[in-house]
């Protein structure tokens, strides 16, 4: 797939603090969101909690990143810009960005169905029709990010979430790609040269020789994951 998008769309000029981003919200997050006791996950950079938007009552997931443990500012700024630009039904949406002296807060869609990998393990097996349906959703997400000139370098079932926890059948569920999951650096413009982030167990051979995997290599990784 041809790529015409340059990195300048996401990183123009000098690296700036997050608070200088136009997408960043200068208000205090607790003015807008009521945090719940539910902890959805914990990673190397922080914690994911459930919260409710006070003005609407809608639930969201909020990634709280410890400032002292946050990745390189340039990487963080770039990935937030990329995530804010992605808008697709099969990609987890970044809604809002806040920060204070302790944390950077990323407000995201809440996917109450959990990880796709866990659901598949629970089922034990997939029919050919269901596997095809799930792969169609996954491929739609990947084709979309590629059309934006972006490569997700850590594609695996752990990085796909089930949107609707109330869906009794997986066939009725919407699958969403997580633009990043715990480790920043998984999103790259095709023209950026950076370290490889893919899981070695699902990495196609082409990726091992490429700092940023090209489209065939990414789809090769999907084939390895599907064949597990």
Secondary structure, DSSP 8 states (H G I E B T S, - for coil): ------GGGT--SS---GGGSTTB--S-GGGTEEEEEEEEEE-SSEEEEEEEETTT--EEEEEEEEGGG---HHHHHHHHHHHHH---TTB--EEEEEE-SSEEEEEEE--TT-BHHHHHHHH----HHHHHHHHHHHHHHHHHHHHTTEEES--SGGGEEES-TT-SSGGG--EEE-S-SSSS--EEETT------S-GGG--HHHHT-SS--HHHHHHHHHHHHT-
